[in-house]
Amino acid sequence: MSDVSLTQQEIARYSRHLIMPEVGVEGQRKLKAASVLLIGAGGLGSPLGLYLAAAGVGRIGLVDFDVVDFSNLQRQVLHGTPDVGRSKLQSAKDRLGAINPEVKLDLYETRLTSANALELFKPYDIIIDGTDNFPTRYLVNDACVLLKKPNVYGSIFRFDGQASVFAPPAGPCYRCLYPEPPPPGEVPSCAEGGVLGILPGLIGCIQATEAVKLILGKGSPLIGRLLLYDALQMSFQEFKIRRNPRCPMCGEQPTIKALIDYEHFCGIRGQEAPVAPQGKGVGGEGSDADITVEELHQRLERGDKPFILDVRNPEECQICKLAGSVLVPLPQIAQRYGELDKSKEMIVHCKSGMRSARAIQFLKQQGFTKLKNLKGGIMAWADRIDRSMPKY
């Protein structure tokens, strides 16, 4: 820190910080000397990157392997319409560099895995979790505990968000709050259930605030506290989280001493990947339980009339639908499967193939045998059969 100084231009840039007694020149030098790694350059990563760069955090790393899609623009404010199709990291680099060219940006265009997490995390003071899936959340947590680095956590869904700071031994870790992941499919993703576009802006700003407080050593961080936000009611609630002395990761006698297979831990090994254009159905690649959009199209062109079951939500059906399909949303399958004819062949579809796979698993348990999963769902149909169909 002693060799970190502020240039005349930086003094002008950060002047509103410098006149605050809680920050001042010394605090701004701490921000310049600090390093933060953002996992994800999407909904949460956007406000995080924008505000941490503007605040003068000296080194920011970004981990992401996705490209900008039109569906991202409703909430991922790092990216604009001209960036559609570009690497999110390249788009983020341009935007953050324009906000503050003084910040050093490290780009890691890779999927975060058990093989690379520790190496990626080591050079950084603080890790910020902006991800949207359980395997990566547990991976981020465990790597942070092993490396003794604070994990600034946030999550969003529909109108609800939550935030905390996991920093053993000062407080609990993510596993103290959620010892086990939910069963696969029980908690829908934002791609399935949607998210208010403004919500990640608010939760991401809370995460950015917590990171700056940790760097400055000021205020009371969200260690041992879970902040819940309800946008519909415009209300905040706070719950205390206690460190679990029997936690397998941060407890008194930890049993997890290395990173594990997190997809297996979360029960999704062998199931369809979250992004499904090239995904696998319930039976795997080329399984008899799958049907491609091309195969279905050929059958319809020949005059076949298979029963097509749509298990998406009604709001999705209003955007686009396959002609002749019957809508029974996945949450209603358990109550309404009696409406379906077991003797008929049934082709089940959703947006990408994940919910339809879960529907098929349930229907098989009820004695249905003539089931096929439409690989890639209606988005594959829009990509490869009907380009005029709206995508969402």
C-alpha positions as CSV (number, residue, x, y, z in Angstrom):
1,M,0.0,0.0,0.0
2,S,2.8,2.4,0.8
3,D,3.8,2.6,-2.9
4,V,0.2,3.2,-4.1
5,S,-0.3,6.9,-4.9
6,L,-3.0,8.8,-6.6
7,T,-2.3,10.8,-9.8
8,Q,-3.7,14.3,-10.2
9,Q,-6.3,13.0,-12.6
10,E,-7.3,10.3,-10.1
11,I,-7.7,12.9,-7.4
12,A,-10.1,14.8,-9.7
13,R,-11.9,11.6,-10.7
14,Y,-12.4,10.4,-7.1
15,S,-12.8,13.8,-5.5
16,R,-16.3,13.0,-4.0
17,H,-14.7,10.0,-2.3
18,L,-11.7,12.0,-1.1
19,I,-13.8,14.5,0.8
20,M,-15.6,11.8,2.8
21,P,-13.9,11.2,6.1
22,E,-14.8,7.4,5.9
23,V,-12.8,7.2,2.6
24,G,-10.4,10.1,2.1
25,V,-7.1,9.7,0.3
26,E,-6.0,6.7,2.4
27,G,-9.3,4.9,1.6
28,Q,-9.0,5.6,-2.1
29,R,-5.4,4.3,-2.1
30,K,-6.8,1.1,-0.5
31,L,-9.4,0.8,-3.3
32,K,-6.7,1.3,-5.9
33,A,-4.5,-1.4,-4.3
34,A,-7.4,-3.9,-4.0
35,S,-8.3,-6.7,-6.4
36,V,-11.7,-8.2,-6.9
37,L,-12.8,-11.2,-9.0
38,L,-16.3,-11.2,-10.5
39,I,-17.8,-14.6,-11.3
40,G,-20.2,-13.7,-14.2
41,A,-20.5,-10.7,-16.5
42,G,-24.3,-10.9,-16.7
43,G,-27.2,-9.5,-14.6
44,L,-25.3,-9.1,-11.3
45,G,-21.9,-8.7,-12.9
46,S,-23.1,-5.7,-14.8
47,P,-23.7,-3.3,-11.9
48,L,-20.8,-4.9,-10.0
49,G,-18.4,-4.2,-12.8
50,L,-19.7,-0.7,-13.5
51,Y,-19.7,0.6,-9.9
52,L,-16.5,-1.1,-8.8
53,A,-14.6,0.3,-11.8
54,A,-16.1,3.7,-11.3
55,A,-15.1,3.5,-7.6
56,G,-11.5,2.9,-8.5
57,V,-10.9,-0.7,-7.5
58,G,-7.5,-1.1,-9.0
59,R,-7.8,-4.7,-10.4
60,I,-11.0,-6.4,-11.5
61,G,-11.1,-9.9,-12.9
62,L,-14.1,-11.2,-14.8
63,V,-14.9,-14.9,-15.4
64,D,-17.5,-15.6,-18.1
65,F,-17.7,-17.8,-21.3
66,D,-21.0,-16.6,-22.8
67,V,-21.9,-14.3,-25.6
68,V,-24.4,-11.4,-25.5
69,D,-27.9,-12.4,-26.5
70,F,-30.9,-10.2,-27.1
71,S,-32.6,-11.7,-24.0
72,N,-29.7,-10.4,-21.9
73,L,-30.3,-6.7,-22.7
74,Q,-33.3,-6.3,-20.4
75,R,-31.1,-6.5,-17.4
76,Q,-27.4,-6.9,-18.3
77,V,-26.6,-3.2,-18.6
78,L,-22.9,-3.8,-19.3
79,H,-23.9,-4.7,-22.9
80,G,-25.8,-2.9,-25.6
81,T,-27.7,-3.8,-28.8
82,P,-24.5,-3.6,-31.0
83,D,-22.9,-6.2,-28.7
84,V,-25.3,-9.0,-29.5
85,G,-23.3,-12.0,-30.6
86,R,-20.1,-10.7,-29.1
87,S,-18.2,-12.2,-26.2
88,K,-19.5,-10.8,-22.9
89,L,-16.0,-10.3,-21.7
90,Q,-15.0,-8.2,-24.8
91,S,-18.2,-6.2,-24.4
92,A,-17.5,-5.7,-20.7
93,K,-13.9,-4.7,-21.4
94,D,-15.0,-1.9,-23.7
95,R,-17.6,-0.6,-21.4
96,L,-15.5,-0.7,-18.2
97,G,-12.5,0.7,-20.0
98,A,-14.6,3.7,-21.1
99,I,-15.8,4.2,-17.5
100,N,-12.4,4.1,-15.9
101,P,-9.2,3.4,-18.0
102,E,-7.2,3.5,-14.8
103,V,-8.5,0.1,-13.7
104,K,-6.6,-3.1,-14.7
105,L,-9.0,-5.7,-16.2
106,D,-8.3,-9.4,-16.2
107,L,-10.5,-11.4,-18.6
108,Y,-10.9,-15.2,-18.1
109,E,-13.1,-16.5,-21.0
110,T,-13.6,-19.9,-19.5
111,R,-16.1,-21.9,-17.5
112,L,-15.3,-21.9,-13.8
113,T,-14.6,-25.5,-12.7
114,S,-13.1,-27.4,-9.8
115,A,-9.9,-27.7,-11.9
116,N,-9.3,-24.0,-12.3
117,A,-11.1,-22.2,-9.4
118,L,-8.3,-22.2,-6.9
119,E,-5.8,-20.9,-9.4
120,L,-8.2,-18.2,-10.6
121,F,-9.1,-17.0,-7.1
122,K,-5.6,-16.9,-5.6
123,P,-4.5,-13.4,-6.9
124,Y,-7.6,-11.6,-5.7
125,D,-8.6,-10.2,-2.3
126,I,-12.3,-10.6,-2.7
127,I,-14.5,-13.0,-4.7
128,I,-18.0,-11.9,-5.8
129,D,-20.5,-14.5,-6.8
130,G,-22.8,-13.3,-9.6
131,T,-23.8,-16.7,-10.8
132,D,-27.2,-18.3,-11.3
133,N,-26.8,-22.0,-10.7
134,F,-26.2,-24.1,-7.6
135,P,-23.1,-26.1,-8.7
136,T,-21.2,-22.9,-9.2
137,R,-22.4,-21.3,-6.0
138,Y,-21.1,-24.3,-4.0
139,L,-17.9,-24.3,-6.0
140,V,-17.3,-20.5,-5.3
141,N,-18.0,-21.0,-1.6
142,D,-15.7,-24.0,-1.1
143,A,-12.8,-22.4,-3.1
144,C,-13.2,-19.2,-1.0
145,V,-13.2,-21.2,2.3
146,L,-10.1,-23.1,1.3
147,L,-8.3,-19.9,0.3
148,K,-9.7,-17.9,3.2
149,K,-11.2,-15.2,1.0
150,P,-14.5,-13.4,1.5
151,N,-17.3,-14.4,-0.8
152,V,-19.8,-11.6,-1.5
153,Y,-23.0,-13.4,-2.5
154,G,-26.1,-12.4,-4.3
155,S,-28.9,-14.1,-6.1
156,I,-32.1,-13.1,-7.9
157,F,-35.3,-14.6,-9.1
158,R,-38.5,-12.9,-10.5
159,F,-39.1,-10.1,-8.0
160,D,-36.9,-11.4,-5.1
161,G,-33.3,-11.0,-4.3
162,Q,-30.9,-11.9,-1.5
163,A,-27.4,-10.9,-0.5
164,S,-24.8,-11.8,2.2
165,V,-21.1,-12.0,2.8
166,F,-19.6,-15.4,3.6
167,A,-16.3,-15.1,5.4
168,P,-15.3,-17.9,7.8
169,P,-14.1,-17.8,10.5
170,A,-15.6,-14.4,11.1
171,G,-19.0,-15.8,10.0
172,P,-20.7,-18.7,8.3
173,C,-20.2,-20.0,4.8
174,Y,-22.8,-20.7,2.1
175,R,-23.1,-24.3,3.2
176,C,-24.0,-23.1,6.7
177,L,-27.0,-21.4,5.1
178,Y,-27.8,-24.1,2.5
179,P,-26.2,-27.4,3.7
180,E,-27.7,-29.3,0.7
181,P,-28.8,-28.1,-2.7
182,P,-32.5,-28.3,-3.6
183,P,-33.5,-31.4,-5.7
184,P,-32.8,-30.8,-9.4
185,G,-35.6,-28.9,-11.0
186,E,-37.3,-27.8,-7.8
187,V,-36.0,-24.2,-8.1
188,P,-36.6,-22.9,-11.6
189,S,-33.9,-20.8,-13.2
190,C,-34.3,-17.2,-14.3
191,A,-34.5,-18.5,-17.9
192,E,-37.6,-20.6,-16.8
193,G,-39.2,-18.3,-14.3
194,G,-38.1,-14.8,-15.4
195,V,-36.6,-11.9,-13.5
196,L,-37.5,-8.3,-13.2
197,G,-34.8,-6.5,-15.2
198,I,-34.2,-3.9,-12.5
199,L,-33.7,-6.5,-9.7
200,P,-30.0,-7.4,-10.5
201,G,-29.2,-3.7,-10.6
202,L,-30.3,-3.4,-7.0
203,I,-28.8,-6.6,-5.7
204,G,-25.5,-6.1,-7.6
205,C,-25.2,-2.6,-6.1
206,I,-25.6,-4.1,-2.6
207,Q,-22.8,-6.6,-3.5
208,A,-20.6,-3.8,-4.8
209,T,-21.3,-1.7,-1.6
210,E,-20.3,-4.7,0.5
211,A,-17.1,-5.2,-1.4
212,V,-16.1,-1.5,-1.0
213,K,-16.8,-1.7,2.7
214,L,-14.6,-4.8,3.1
215,I,-11.8,-3.0,1.2
216,L,-12.1,0.2,3.3
217,G,-12.6,-1.7,6.6
218,K,-15.6,0.5,7.3
219,G,-19.2,-0.1,8.5
220,S,-20.8,-3.5,9.3
221,P,-20.6,-6.0,6.4
222,L,-23.3,-8.6,5.8
223,I,-21.2,-11.2,7.6
224,G,-23.6,-13.5,9.5
225,R,-26.6,-11.7,8.0
226,L,-28.8,-12.6,5.0
227,L,-30.6,-9.7,3.4
228,L,-33.8,-10.5,1.6
229,Y,-35.5,-8.0,-0.8
230,D,-39.0,-8.2,-2.2
231,A,-39.4,-5.8,-5.1
232,L,-43.2,-6.1,-5.3
233,Q,-43.6,-5.1,-1.7
234,M,-40.5,-2.8,-1.7
235,S,-39.4,-4.4,1.5
236,F,-36.2,-5.6,3.1
237,Q,-35.9,-8.3,5.7
238,E,-32.7,-9.4,7.5
239,F,-32.0,-12.8,9.1
240,K,-29.1,-13.8,11.3
241,I,-27.0,-16.7,10.0
242,R,-25.0,-18.7,12.5
243,R,-21.8,-20.6,11.6
244,N,-22.5,-24.3,11.8
245,P,-19.8,-25.9,14.0
246,R,-20.5,-29.2,12.1
247,C,-20.4,-27.6,8.7
248,P,-18.4,-30.0,6.4
249,M,-16.6,-27.0,4.9
250,C,-16.0,-24.4,7.6
251,G,-16.9,-26.3,10.8
252,E,-14.6,-27.3,13.6
253,Q,-13.8,-30.6,11.9
254,P,-14.3,-30.1,8.2
255,T,-14.6,-33.2,6.1
256,I,-14.3,-31.4,2.7
257,K,-10.7,-30.5,2.2
258,A,-10.6,-30.2,-1.6
259,L,-12.9,-29.1,-4.4
260,I,-15.4,-31.8,-5.5
261,D,-17.6,-32.7,-8.4
262,Y,-20.3,-30.0,-7.9
263,E,-22.7,-31.1,-10.7
264,H,-22.7,-34.6,-9.1
265,F,-23.2,-33.0,-5.6
266,C,-26.2,-31.0,-7.0
267,G,-27.7,-34.1,-8.6
268,I,-27.5,-32.9,-12.2
269,R,-24.8,-35.3,-13.5
270,G,-26.1,-36.8,-16.7
271,Q,-29.0,-34.4,-17.0
272,E,-29.4,-31.8,-19.7
273,A,-27.0,-28.9,-19.4
274,P,-28.5,-25.5,-18.6
275,V,-28.0,-24.3,-22.1
276,A,-29.7,-26.7,-24.4
277,P,-29.4,-26.1,-28.1
278,Q,-26.9,-28.9,-28.2
279,G,-28.4,-30.5,-25.1
280,K,-29.2,-34.1,-24.3
281,G,-32.6,-35.5,-23.5
282,V,-33.5,-37.8,-20.6
283,G,-32.0,-40.7,-22.4
284,G,-28.8,-39.0,-23.5
285,E,-27.4,-38.2,-26.9
286,G,-29.2,-40.2,-29.6
287,S,-31.5,-41.9,-27.1
288,D,-34.8,-43.4,-28.2
289,A,-36.3,-41.0,-25.6
290,D,-35.3,-38.0,-27.8
291,I,-36.7,-36.6,-31.0
292,T,-35.1,-33.8,-32.9
293,V,-36.9,-30.8,-34.3
294,E,-36.0,-31.9,-37.8
295,E,-37.6,-35.4,-37.1
296,L,-40.7,-33.8,-35.7
297,H,-41.0,-31.4,-38.6
298,Q,-40.7,-34.3,-41.1
299,R,-43.4,-36.2,-39.4
300,L,-45.8,-33.3,-39.3
301,E,-45.0,-32.7,-43.0
302,R,-46.0,-36.3,-43.8
303,G,-49.3,-35.7,-42.1
304,D,-48.6,-37.5,-38.8
305,K,-50.4,-36.0,-35.8
306,P,-48.5,-36.9,-32.6
307,F,-49.8,-35.5,-29.3
308,I,-47.5,-32.6,-28.5
309,L,-47.4,-31.6,-24.8
310,D,-46.2,-28.1,-23.9
311,V,-45.0,-27.9,-20.3
312,R,-44.0,-24.2,-20.3
313,N,-45.8,-21.5,-18.4
314,P,-48.8,-19.8,-20.0
315,E,-46.9,-16.5,-20.4
316,E,-44.3,-18.3,-22.6
317,C,-47.1,-19.8,-24.7
318,Q,-48.3,-16.3,-25.5
319,I,-45.0,-15.5,-27.0
320,C,-44.8,-18.6,-29.4
321,K,-46.2,-22.1,-29.6
322,L,-46.1,-25.2,-31.8
323,A,-49.3,-25.5,-33.7
324,G,-51.7,-28.1,-32.2
325,S,-49.7,-28.5,-28.9
326,V,-51.6,-28.8,-25.6
327,L,-50.4,-26.7,-22.7
328,V,-50.1,-28.3,-19.2
329,P,-47.5,-26.3,-17.3
330,L,-44.9,-28.3,-15.4
331,P,-46.1,-27.2,-11.9
332,Q,-49.6,-28.6,-12.8
333,I,-48.5,-32.0,-14.2
334,A,-48.9,-33.8,-10.9
335,Q,-52.5,-32.6,-10.6
336,R,-53.5,-32.9,-14.3
337,Y,-51.7,-36.0,-15.7
338,G,-55.0,-37.8,-15.5
339,E,-56.2,-35.7,-18.5
340,L,-53.5,-37.3,-20.7
341,D,-54.0,-40.5,-22.7
342,K,-51.4,-43.2,-21.8
343,S,-52.1,-45.1,-25.0
344,K,-51.0,-42.2,-27.3
345,E,-47.4,-41.4,-28.3
346,M,-46.6,-38.1,-26.6
347,I,-43.9,-35.6,-27.6
348,V,-43.1,-33.3,-24.7
349,H,-41.5,-29.9,-25.1
350,C,-40.5,-26.8,-23.2
351,K,-38.2,-23.9,-24.0
352,S,-35.0,-25.8,-24.1
353,G,-35.6,-29.4,-23.1
354,M,-35.0,-29.2,-19.3
355,R,-38.5,-29.0,-18.0
356,S,-39.8,-31.5,-20.5
357,A,-37.2,-33.9,-19.3
358,R,-38.5,-33.5,-15.8
359,A,-42.1,-33.9,-16.9
360,I,-41.1,-37.1,-18.7
361,Q,-39.5,-38.5,-15.6
362,F,-42.6,-37.9,-13.6
363,L,-45.0,-39.3,-16.3
364,K,-42.9,-42.4,-16.5
365,Q,-43.5,-43.0,-12.8
366,Q,-47.2,-42.8,-13.5
367,G,-47.0,-45.5,-16.1
368,F,-46.7,-43.5,-19.3
369,T,-44.4,-45.3,-21.8
370,K,-44.7,-43.6,-25.2
371,L,-42.8,-40.5,-24.4
372,K,-40.3,-38.5,-26.4
373,N,-38.4,-35.3,-25.4
374,L,-38.1,-32.6,-28.0
375,K,-34.3,-31.9,-28.0
376,G,-33.6,-28.2,-27.6
377,G,-37.2,-27.4,-27.1
378,I,-39.1,-24.7,-29.0
379,M,-36.0,-22.6,-29.2
380,A,-34.4,-25.3,-31.4
381,W,-37.6,-25.2,-33.5
382,A,-37.2,-21.4,-33.9
383,D,-33.5,-21.7,-34.7
384,R,-33.7,-24.6,-37.3
385,I,-37.3,-24.9,-38.5
386,D,-39.2,-21.7,-38.3
387,R,-36.9,-18.6,-38.3
388,S,-40.0,-16.3,-38.1
389,M,-40.9,-17.6,-34.6
390,P,-40.1,-15.2,-31.8
391,K,-37.3,-16.2,-29.4
392,Y,-37.2,-15.3,-25.8
